[in-house]
């Protein structure tokens, strides 16, 4: 991949984190705030040269978006192009047209619902139309990490066998007293789920190596804190927010998404 904009490791991590946050806000928007969150999403892209140049390189064919929107039947869905490059160009042009014209997100999402709720239409449109563009950008950022050799730098961090040596502690290394919030069974369950979550995380190609490393470190820290008599809530809260961010990238129904839910259900009661 020939990349014109150069980033150092810290800049890359900030970019990746901030994009996931703004994309998550748009993908999960309340339908009444969809137009405002679309504007925020596109503004972030326009103000971020790395992502903006990537998308602009994939814009080839121009589309008459007004005609496509006006001629769409009520339950007729937009037909996305088959190639990745054309799909990126089409979705970006559609979103840009909505943002810069009299059209609204309601105009393009209505009909994507099965029932009568506007929120369902918004959610389904974002999942079927917006999310593919987000996924393409996330994959591109992952390629950047590989080119920057962040994946090689992080290899030792991703040893699932010992999860940096913390999640497989022997029973005798962490004695849990009866008056603690978590008993031995709770802690062991948390470790088992964290181990499976880490494995699923490593197998997910849509998440960058640096994001994987950050998540593993935070989950590890949370597990260690829960073994303490008075775990620090700020560490648990940070781990929770990070796992939630990962879930936003993961597809609903996948092992990573399900294990993320399980992990959250075990940590959140301690907040």
ZADO-1210 file (C-alpha; in nm, 4 decimals, padded with zeros to 6 digits):
<atoms>
<atom x="00.0000" y="00.0000" z="00.0000" code="UNK" pos="1"/>
<atom x="00.1465" y="00.3304" z="-00.1087" code="UNK" pos="2"/>
<atom x="00.0642" y="00.5853" z="00.1567" code="UNK" pos="3"/>
<atom x="00.1118" y="00.9575" z="00.1105" code="UNK" pos="4"/>
<atom x="00.0315" y="01.0721" z="00.4642" code="UNK" pos="5"/>
<atom x="00.2778" y="00.9579" z="00.7301" code="UNK" pos="6"/>
<atom x="00.1808" y="00.9040" z="01.0911" code="UNK" pos="7"/>
<atom x="00.3790" y="00.8003" z="01.3924" code="UNK" pos="8"/>
<atom x="00.2477" y="00.5287" z="01.6230" code="UNK" pos="9"/>
<atom x="00.0758" y="00.7646" z="01.8685" code="UNK" pos="10"/>
<atom x="-00.0903" y="00.9614" z="01.5886" code="UNK" pos="11"/>
<atom x="-00.2111" y="00.6383" z="01.4328" code="UNK" pos="12"/>
<atom x="-00.3621" y="00.5113" z="01.7590" code="UNK" pos="13"/>
<atom x="-00.5418" y="00.8412" z="01.8178" code="UNK" pos="14"/>
<atom x="-00.6748" y="00.8415" z="01.4618" code="UNK" pos="15"/>
<atom x="-00.7983" y="00.4841" z="01.4867" code="UNK" pos="16"/>
<atom x="-00.9660" y="00.5453" z="01.8226" code="UNK" pos="17"/>
<atom x="-01.1308" y="00.8720" z="01.7168" code="UNK" pos="18"/>
<atom x="-01.2620" y="00.7272" z="01.3914" code="UNK" pos="19"/>
<atom x="-01.4182" y="00.4307" z="01.5725" code="UNK" pos="20"/>
<atom x="-01.5859" y="00.6674" z="01.8174" code="UNK" pos="21"/>
<atom x="-01.7341" y="00.9001" z="01.5551" code="UNK" pos="22"/>
<atom x="-01.8401" y="00.6053" z="01.3382" code="UNK" pos="23"/>
<atom x="-02.0023" y="00.4331" z="01.6374" code="UNK" pos="24"/>
<atom x="-02.1943" y="00.7492" z="01.7222" code="UNK" pos="25"/>
<atom x="-02.3320" y="00.7646" z="01.3679" code="UNK" pos="26"/>
<atom x="-02.4057" y="00.3931" z="01.3336" code="UNK" pos="27"/>
<atom x="-02.5976" y="00.3869" z="01.6617" code="UNK" pos="28"/>
<atom x="-02.7672" y="00.7237" z="01.6266" code="UNK" pos="29"/>
<atom x="-03.1196" y="00.8027" z="01.7337" code="UNK" pos="30"/>
<atom x="-03.3126" y="00.8667" z="01.4123" code="UNK" pos="31"/>
<atom x="-03.3915" y="01.2207" z="01.5239" code="UNK" pos="32"/>
<atom x="-03.0183" y="01.2969" z="01.5456" code="UNK" pos="33"/>
<atom x="-02.9166" y="01.1068" z="01.2321" code="UNK" pos="34"/>
<atom x="-02.8581" y="01.4146" z="01.0140" code="UNK" pos="35"/>
<atom x="-02.6444" y="01.5863" z="01.2784" code="UNK" pos="36"/>
<atom x="-02.4371" y="01.2715" z="01.3340" code="UNK" pos="37"/>
<atom x="-02.3983" y="01.2256" z="00.9572" code="UNK" pos="38"/>
<atom x="-02.2577" y="01.5783" z="00.9394" code="UNK" pos="39"/>
<atom x="-02.0150" y="01.5008" z="01.2225" code="UNK" pos="40"/>
<atom x="-01.9068" y="01.1755" z="01.0531" code="UNK" pos="41"/>
<atom x="-01.8388" y="01.3445" z="00.7178" code="UNK" pos="42"/>
<atom x="-01.6668" y="01.6414" z="00.8825" code="UNK" pos="43"/>
<atom x="-01.4279" y="01.4032" z="01.0584" code="UNK" pos="44"/>
<atom x="-01.3457" y="01.2361" z="00.7258" code="UNK" pos="45"/>
<atom x="-01.2951" y="01.5695" z="00.5496" code="UNK" pos="46"/>
<atom x="-01.0660" y="01.6921" z="00.8279" code="UNK" pos="47"/>
<atom x="-00.8602" y="01.3717" z="00.8405" code="UNK" pos="48"/>
<atom x="-00.6271" y="01.3557" z="00.5365" code="UNK" pos="49"/>
<atom x="-00.5462" y="00.9852" z="00.5768" code="UNK" pos="50"/>
<atom x="-00.9105" y="00.8801" z="00.5533" code="UNK" pos="51"/>
<atom x="-01.0187" y="01.1534" z="00.3144" code="UNK" pos="52"/>
<atom x="-00.7486" y="01.0641" z="00.0602" code="UNK" pos="53"/>
<atom x="-00.8286" y="00.6930" z="00.0902" code="UNK" pos="54"/>
<atom x="-01.1953" y="00.7532" z="00.0113" code="UNK" pos="55"/>
<atom x="-01.1302" y="01.0056" z="-00.2663" code="UNK" pos="56"/>
<atom x="-00.8958" y="00.7566" z="-00.4368" code="UNK" pos="57"/>
<atom x="-01.1888" y="00.5159" z="-00.4583" code="UNK" pos="58"/>
<atom x="-01.4332" y="00.7578" z="-00.6163" code="UNK" pos="59"/>
<atom x="-01.4514" y="00.6784" z="-00.9857" code="UNK" pos="60"/>
<atom x="-01.8013" y="00.6708" z="-01.1279" code="UNK" pos="61"/>
<atom x="-02.0337" y="00.9588" z="-01.0411" code="UNK" pos="62"/>
<atom x="-02.3958" y="00.8862" z="-00.9530" code="UNK" pos="63"/>
<atom x="-02.7128" y="01.0911" z="-00.9884" code="UNK" pos="64"/>
<atom x="-02.8129" y="01.0480" z="-00.6267" code="UNK" pos="65"/>
<atom x="-03.1278" y="01.2593" z="-00.6527" code="UNK" pos="66"/>
<atom x="-03.2593" y="01.0355" z="-00.9277" code="UNK" pos="67"/>
<atom x="-03.1750" y="00.7211" z="-00.7323" code="UNK" pos="68"/>
<atom x="-03.3473" y="00.8504" z="-00.4201" code="UNK" pos="69"/>
<atom x="-03.6528" y="00.9858" z="-00.6031" code="UNK" pos="70"/>
<atom x="-03.7087" y="00.6664" z="-00.8020" code="UNK" pos="71"/>
<atom x="-03.6589" y="00.4281" z="-00.5098" code="UNK" pos="72"/>
<atom x="-03.9657" y="00.2311" z="-00.4093" code="UNK" pos="73"/>
<atom x="-04.0760" y="00.2351" z="-00.0452" code="UNK" pos="74"/>
<atom x="-03.9177" y="-00.0977" z="00.0498" code="UNK" pos="75"/>
<atom x="-03.6586" y="-00.0916" z="-00.2278" code="UNK" pos="76"/>
<atom x="-03.3042" y="-00.0962" z="-00.0934" code="UNK" pos="77"/>
<atom x="-03.0069" y="00.0742" z="-00.2543" code="UNK" pos="78"/>
<atom x="-02.8044" y="-00.1700" z="-00.4613" code="UNK" pos="79"/>
<atom x="-02.4433" y="-00.1374" z="-00.3528" code="UNK" pos="80"/>
<atom x="-02.1737" y="-00.1991" z="-00.6178" code="UNK" pos="81"/>
<atom x="-01.9941" y="-00.5329" z="-00.6095" code="UNK" pos="82"/>
<atom x="-01.6316" y="-00.4178" z="-00.5952" code="UNK" pos="83"/>
<atom x="-01.4870" y="-00.2658" z="-00.2787" code="UNK" pos="84"/>
<atom x="-01.3649" y="00.0480" z="-00.4568" code="UNK" pos="85"/>
<atom x="-01.6986" y="00.1183" z="-00.6239" code="UNK" pos="86"/>
<atom x="-01.8860" y="00.0446" z="-00.3015" code="UNK" pos="87"/>
<atom x="-01.6737" y="00.2980" z="-00.1121" code="UNK" pos="88"/>
<atom x="-01.7326" y="00.5602" z="-00.3803" code="UNK" pos="89"/>
<atom x="-02.1071" y="00.4993" z="-00.3985" code="UNK" pos="90"/>
<atom x="-02.1730" y="00.5090" z="-00.0237" code="UNK" pos="91"/>
<atom x="-01.9607" y="00.8184" z="00.0298" code="UNK" pos="92"/>
<atom x="-02.1319" y="01.0017" z="-00.2570" code="UNK" pos="93"/>
<atom x="-02.4740" y="00.9055" z="-00.1225" code="UNK" pos="94"/>
<atom x="-02.3959" y="01.0274" z="00.2285" code="UNK" pos="95"/>
<atom x="-02.2357" y="01.3468" z="00.0974" code="UNK" pos="96"/>
<atom x="-02.5396" y="01.4198" z="-00.1188" code="UNK" pos="97"/>
<atom x="-02.7735" y="01.3780" z="00.1767" code="UNK" pos="98"/>
<atom x="-02.5568" y="01.6081" z="00.3868" code="UNK" pos="99"/>
<atom x="-02.5267" y="01.8791" z="00.1215" code="UNK" pos="100"/>
<atom x="-02.8812" y="01.8806" z="-00.0206" code="UNK" pos="101"/>
<atom x="-03.2374" y="01.9200" z="00.1023" code="UNK" pos="102"/>
<atom x="-03.2552" y="01.5429" z="00.1495" code="UNK" pos="103"/>
<atom x="-03.2400" y="01.3890" z="00.4980" code="UNK" pos="104"/>
<atom x="-03.1406" y="01.0563" z="00.6464" code="UNK" pos="105"/>
<atom x="-03.5125" y="00.9913" z="00.6881" code="UNK" pos="106"/>
<atom x="-03.5581" y="01.0106" z="00.3087" code="UNK" pos="107"/>
<atom x="-03.3074" y="00.7332" z="00.2405" code="UNK" pos="108"/>
<atom x="-03.3685" y="00.5111" z="00.5431" code="UNK" pos="109"/>
<atom x="-03.7476" y="00.4965" z="00.5418" code="UNK" pos="110"/>
<atom x="-03.8532" y="00.1662" z="00.3904" code="UNK" pos="111"/>
<atom x="-03.5605" y="-00.0197" z="00.5444" code="UNK" pos="112"/>
<atom x="-03.7885" y="-00.0937" z="00.8385" code="UNK" pos="113"/>
<atom x="-04.0018" y="-00.4064" z="00.8621" code="UNK" pos="114"/>
<atom x="-04.2389" y="-00.2639" z="01.1210" code="UNK" pos="115"/>
<atom x="-04.3623" y="00.0912" z="01.1677" code="UNK" pos="116"/>
<atom x="-04.0811" y="00.2379" z="01.3796" code="UNK" pos="117"/>
<atom x="-03.8542" y="00.5039" z="01.2324" code="UNK" pos="118"/>
<atom x="-03.5674" y="00.3901" z="01.4575" code="UNK" pos="119"/>
<atom x="-03.5720" y="00.0471" z="01.2974" code="UNK" pos="120"/>
<atom x="-03.5424" y="00.2070" z="00.9533" code="UNK" pos="121"/>
<atom x="-03.2460" y="00.4149" z="01.0704" code="UNK" pos="122"/>
<atom x="-03.0718" y="00.1175" z="01.2323" code="UNK" pos="123"/>
<atom x="-03.1198" y="-00.1102" z="00.9317" code="UNK" pos="124"/>
<atom x="-03.0035" y="00.1523" z="00.6820" code="UNK" pos="125"/>
<atom x="-02.6910" y="00.2195" z="00.8855" code="UNK" pos="126"/>
<atom x="-02.6162" y="-00.1513" z="00.9144" code="UNK" pos="127"/>
<atom x="-02.6693" y="-00.2281" z="00.5448" code="UNK" pos="128"/>
<atom x="-02.5356" y="00.0917" z="00.3838" code="UNK" pos="129"/>
<atom x="-02.3193" y="00.2921" z="00.6239" code="UNK" pos="130"/>
<atom x="-02.1401" y="00.0075" z="00.8019" code="UNK" pos="131"/>
<atom x="-01.9749" y="-00.1293" z="00.4837" code="UNK" pos="132"/>
<atom x="-01.8036" y="00.2083" z="00.4366" code="UNK" pos="133"/>
<atom x="-01.6928" y="00.2083" z="00.8008" code="UNK" pos="134"/>
<atom x="-01.5614" y="-00.1467" z="00.7604" code="UNK" pos="135"/>
<atom x="-01.3584" y="-00.0467" z="00.4529" code="UNK" pos="136"/>
<atom x="-01.1963" y="00.2401" z="00.6454" code="UNK" pos="137"/>
<atom x="-01.1229" y="00.0161" z="00.9450" code="UNK" pos="138"/>
<atom x="-00.9603" y="-00.2404" z="00.7149" code="UNK" pos="139"/>
<atom x="-00.7511" y="00.0338" z="00.5540" code="UNK" pos="140"/>
<atom x="-00.6332" y="00.1513" z="00.8951" code="UNK" pos="141"/>
<atom x="-00.5439" y="-00.2087" z="00.9738" code="UNK" pos="142"/>
<atom x="-00.3312" y="-00.2211" z="00.6588" code="UNK" pos="143"/>
<atom x="-00.1618" y="00.0980" z="00.7727" code="UNK" pos="144"/>
<atom x="-00.0694" y="-00.0714" z="01.1003" code="UNK" pos="145"/>
<atom x="00.0839" y="-00.3604" z="00.9086" code="UNK" pos="146"/>
<atom x="00.2825" y="-00.1229" z="00.6872" code="UNK" pos="147"/>
<atom x="00.4021" y="00.0573" z="00.9998" code="UNK" pos="148"/>
<atom x="00.4982" y="-00.2854" z="01.1402" code="UNK" pos="149"/>
<atom x="00.2851" y="-00.2301" z="01.4491" code="UNK" pos="150"/>
<atom x="00.1685" y="-00.5884" z="01.4095" code="UNK" pos="151"/>
<atom x="00.5278" y="-00.7152" z="01.4438" code="UNK" pos="152"/>
<atom x="00.5888" y="-00.4867" z="01.7391" code="UNK" pos="153"/>
<atom x="00.2845" y="-00.6268" z="01.9127" code="UNK" pos="154"/>
<atom x="00.3337" y="-00.9968" z="01.8431" code="UNK" pos="155"/>
<atom x="00.4589" y="-01.0834" z="02.1898" code="UNK" pos="156"/>
<atom x="00.1667" y="-00.8960" z="02.3422" code="UNK" pos="157"/>
<atom x="-00.0805" y="-01.1215" z="02.1634" code="UNK" pos="158"/>
<atom x="00.0303" y="-01.4543" z="02.3048" code="UNK" pos="159"/>
<atom x="-00.3120" y="-01.5943" z="02.3813" code="UNK" pos="160"/>
<atom x="-00.1611" y="-01.8931" z="02.5590" code="UNK" pos="161"/>
<atom x="-00.0678" y="-01.6846" z="02.8607" code="UNK" pos="162"/>
<atom x="-00.2414" y="-01.3517" z="02.7801" code="UNK" pos="163"/>
<atom x="00.0771" y="-01.1732" z="02.8871" code="UNK" pos="164"/>
<atom x="00.1058" y="-01.4196" z="03.1749" code="UNK" pos="165"/>
<atom x="-00.1811" y="-01.2757" z="03.3749" code="UNK" pos="166"/>
<atom x="-00.5058" y="-01.4561" z="03.2983" code="UNK" pos="167"/>
<atom x="-00.3711" y="-01.8023" z="03.3712" code="UNK" pos="168"/>
<atom x="-00.2422" y="-01.7358" z="03.7213" code="UNK" pos="169"/>
<atom x="-00.2346" y="-02.0402" z="03.9415" code="UNK" pos="170"/>
<atom x="-00.5050" y="-02.0563" z="04.2059" code="UNK" pos="171"/>
<atom x="-00.2509" y="-02.0084" z="04.4836" code="UNK" pos="172"/>
<atom x="-00.1310" y="-01.6776" z="04.3406" code="UNK" pos="173"/>
<atom x="-00.4576" y="-01.4970" z="04.4061" code="UNK" pos="174"/>
<atom x="-00.6400" y="-01.5879" z="04.7258" code="UNK" pos="175"/>
<atom x="-00.9960" y="-01.4585" z="04.7295" code="UNK" pos="176"/>
<atom x="-01.1460" y="-01.3938" z="05.0711" code="UNK" pos="177"/>
<atom x="-01.5108" y="-01.4657" z="05.1531" code="UNK" pos="178"/>
<atom x="-01.6012" y="-01.1005" z="05.2037" code="UNK" pos="179"/>
<atom x="-01.4911" y="-00.9924" z="04.8567" code="UNK" pos="180"/>
<atom x="-01.7432" y="-00.9062" z="04.5880" code="UNK" pos="181"/>
<atom x="-01.6161" y="-01.1846" z="04.3636" code="UNK" pos="182"/>
<atom x="-01.5482" y="-01.5370" z="04.4835" code="UNK" pos="183"/>
<atom x="-01.3069" y="-01.7826" z="04.3246" code="UNK" pos="184"/>
<atom x="-01.5701" y="-01.9157" z="04.0863" code="UNK" pos="185"/>
<atom x="-01.6547" y="-01.5638" z="03.9684" code="UNK" pos="186"/>
<atom x="-01.2911" y="-01.4778" z="03.9072" code="UNK" pos="187"/>
<atom x="-01.2268" y="-01.8021" z="03.7238" code="UNK" pos="188"/>
<atom x="-01.5320" y="-01.7456" z="03.5033" code="UNK" pos="189"/>
<atom x="-01.4086" y="-01.3958" z="03.4258" code="UNK" pos="190"/>
<atom x="-01.0640" y="-01.5302" z="03.3339" code="UNK" pos="191"/>
<atom x="-01.2162" y="-01.7988" z="03.1104" code="UNK" pos="192"/>
<atom x="-01.4357" y="-01.5487" z="02.9266" code="UNK" pos="193"/>
<atom x="-01.1485" y="-01.2977" z="02.8973" code="UNK" pos="194"/>
<atom x="-00.9283" y="-01.5702" z="02.7496" code="UNK" pos="195"/>
<atom x="-01.1914" y="-01.6605" z="02.4891" code="UNK" pos="196"/>
<atom x="-01.2552" y="-01.2922" z="02.4161" code="UNK" pos="197"/>
<atom x="-00.8815" y="-01.2375" z="02.3589" code="UNK" pos="198"/>
<atom x="-00.8672" y="-01.5312" z="02.1173" code="UNK" pos="199"/>
<atom x="-01.1700" y="-01.4079" z="01.9215" code="UNK" pos="200"/>
<atom x="-01.0235" y="-01.0573" z="01.9180" code="UNK" pos="201"/>
<atom x="-00.6981" y="-01.1832" z="01.7688" code="UNK" pos="202"/>
<atom x="-00.8858" y="-01.3688" z="01.4958" code="UNK" pos="203"/>
<atom x="-01.0824" y="-01.0606" z="01.3885" code="UNK" pos="204"/>
<atom x="-00.9211" y="-00.9028" z="01.0819" code="UNK" pos="205"/>
<atom x="-01.1218" y="-00.5787" z="01.0980" code="UNK" pos="206"/>
<atom x="-00.9504" y="-00.4591" z="01.4158" code="UNK" pos="207"/>
<atom x="-00.6019" y="-00.3126" z="01.3984" code="UNK" pos="208"/>
<atom x="-00.3095" y="-00.4699" z="01.5883" code="UNK" pos="209"/>
<atom x="-00.2647" y="-00.1601" z="01.8039" code="UNK" pos="210"/>
<atom x="-00.6327" y="-00.1620" z="01.9020" code="UNK" pos="211"/>
<atom x="-00.6042" y="-00.5301" z="01.9882" code="UNK" pos="212"/>
<atom x="-00.3025" y="-00.4597" z="02.2060" code="UNK" pos="213"/>
<atom x="-00.4761" y="-00.1751" z="02.3878" code="UNK" pos="214"/>
<atom x="-00.7810" y="-00.3910" z="02.4524" code="UNK" pos="215"/>
<atom x="-00.5793" y="-00.6842" z="02.5843" code="UNK" pos="216"/>
<atom x="-00.3916" y="-00.4577" z="02.8227" code="UNK" pos="217"/>
<atom x="-00.7112" y="-00.3007" z="02.9569" code="UNK" pos="218"/>
<atom x="-00.8920" y="-00.6319" z="03.0006" code="UNK" pos="219"/>
<atom x="-00.5866" y="-00.7751" z="03.1728" code="UNK" pos="220"/>
<atom x="-00.5764" y="-00.4768" z="03.4082" code="UNK" pos="221"/>
<atom x="-00.9460" y="-00.5188" z="03.4851" code="UNK" pos="222"/>
<atom x="-00.9014" y="-00.8871" z="03.5702" code="UNK" pos="223"/>
<atom x="-00.6132" y="-00.8045" z="03.8009" code="UNK" pos="224"/>
<atom x="-00.8154" y="-00.5313" z="03.9723" code="UNK" pos="225"/>
<atom x="-01.1090" y="-00.7631" z="04.0344" code="UNK" pos="226"/>
<atom x="-00.8735" y="-00.9947" z="04.2220" code="UNK" pos="227"/>
<atom x="-00.8014" y="-00.7096" z="04.4622" code="UNK" pos="228"/>
<atom x="-01.0104" y="-00.6506" z="04.7709" code="UNK" pos="229"/>
<atom x="-01.0993" y="-00.2987" z="04.6553" code="UNK" pos="230"/>
<atom x="-01.0762" y="-00.2837" z="04.2756" code="UNK" pos="231"/>
<atom x="-01.0256" y="00.0612" z="04.1241" code="UNK" pos="232"/>
<atom x="-01.3446" y="00.1509" z="03.9422" code="UNK" pos="233"/>
<atom x="-01.1706" y="00.3811" z="03.6946" code="UNK" pos="234"/>
<atom x="-00.9738" y="00.0845" z="03.5573" code="UNK" pos="235"/>
<atom x="-01.2891" y="-00.1256" z="03.5285" code="UNK" pos="236"/>
<atom x="-01.4775" y="00.1583" z="03.3598" code="UNK" pos="237"/>
<atom x="-01.1962" y="00.2119" z="03.1089" code="UNK" pos="238"/>
<atom x="-01.1935" y="-00.1587" z="03.0218" code="UNK" pos="239"/>
<atom x="-01.5721" y="-00.1554" z="02.9828" code="UNK" pos="240"/>
<atom x="-01.5638" y="00.1387" z="02.7420" code="UNK" pos="241"/>
<atom x="-01.2879" y="-00.0257" z="02.5387" code="UNK" pos="242"/>
<atom x="-01.4777" y="-00.3543" z="02.5094" code="UNK" pos="243"/>
<atom x="-01.7857" y="-00.1582" z="02.4020" code="UNK" pos="244"/>
<atom x="-01.5792" y="00.0091" z="02.1289" code="UNK" pos="245"/>
<atom x="-01.4618" y="-00.3309" z="02.0063" code="UNK" pos="246"/>
<atom x="-01.8207" y="-00.4544" z="02.0000" code="UNK" pos="247"/>
<atom x="-01.9136" y="-00.1651" z="01.7720" code="UNK" pos="248"/>
<atom x="-01.6690" y="-00.2950" z="01.5139" code="UNK" pos="249"/>
<atom x="-01.7596" y="-00.6606" z="01.5580" code="UNK" pos="250"/>
<atom x="-02.0636" y="-00.7928" z="01.3750" code="UNK" pos="251"/>
<atom x="-02.3668" y="-00.8844" z="01.5833" code="UNK" pos="252"/>
<atom x="-02.3835" y="-01.2592" z="01.6377" code="UNK" pos="253"/>
<atom x="-02.0108" y="-01.3220" z="01.6001" code="UNK" pos="254"/>
<atom x="-01.8114" y="-01.4901" z="01.8758" code="UNK" pos="255"/>
<atom x="-01.6275" y="-01.1659" z="01.9498" code="UNK" pos="256"/>
<atom x="-01.9523" y="-00.9717" z="01.9896" code="UNK" pos="257"/>
<atom x="-02.1087" y="-01.2398" z="02.2122" code="UNK" pos="258"/>
<atom x="-01.7990" y="-01.2768" z="02.4291" code="UNK" pos="259"/>
<atom x="-01.7802" y="-00.8995" z="02.4614" code="UNK" pos="260"/>
<atom x="-02.1334" y="-00.9045" z="02.6020" code="UNK" pos="261"/>
<atom x="-02.0386" y="-01.1796" z="02.8461" code="UNK" pos="262"/>
<atom x="-01.7294" y="-00.9915" z="02.9567" code="UNK" pos="263"/>
<atom x="-01.9298" y="-00.6749" z="03.0170" code="UNK" pos="264"/>
<atom x="-02.1917" y="-00.8637" z="03.2191" code="UNK" pos="265"/>
<atom x="-01.9179" y="-00.9911" z="03.4515" code="UNK" pos="266"/>
<atom x="-01.7397" y="-00.6581" z="03.5004" code="UNK" pos="267"/>
<atom x="-02.0240" y="-00.4057" z="03.5065" code="UNK" pos="268"/>
<atom x="-02.1809" y="-00.5241" z="03.8368" code="UNK" pos="269"/>
<atom x="-01.8641" y="-00.4132" z="04.0154" code="UNK" pos="270"/>
<atom x="-01.8974" y="-00.0501" z="03.9041" code="UNK" pos="271"/>
</atoms>
